[in-house]
Amino acid sequence: MLAAGTLAPEIERVHPLAEVPAALEYLGTGHARGKLVVSV
């Protein structure tokens, strides 16, 4: 479905590796509607 374009992931935020604690804190608040991505 992803290859066909009928399914698209919703990426809400991209965080650098150094900001993982802040990303996890945000995720724990329950306000995240999409996926959080950690860039390396």
C-alpha positions in Angstrom: 0.0 0.0 0.0 2.9 2.3 0.7 4.4 1.7 -2.7 1.0 2.2 -4.4 0.6 5.6 -2.6 -2.6 4.6 -0.8 -0.9 4.6 2.6 1.2 7.5 3.8 2.8 7.7 7.3 2.2 10.9 9.2 5.5 12.2 10.5 4.8 14.9 13.0 8.4 15.9 14.1 12.0 15.0 13.3 14.5 15.2 16.2 18.2 14.9 16.1 19.7 12.1 18.2 20.8 14.6 20.8 17.2 15.6 21.4 15.9 12.1 22.2 15.0 12.9 25.8 12.9 15.9 24.7 11.2 13.8 22.0 10.3 11.1 24.5 9.0 13.7 26.9 6.8 15.1 24.2 5.6 11.7 23.3 4.7 11.0 26.9 2.4 14.1 27.1 -0.1 12.3 24.8 -0.2 15.2 22.3 1.7 13.5 19.5 -0.7 12.8 16.6 1.8 11.3 14.2 5.2 9.5 14.3 8.3 11.0 15.8 11.4 10.4 13.9 15.0 10.4 15.3 17.6 11.4 12.7 21.1 9.9 13.2 
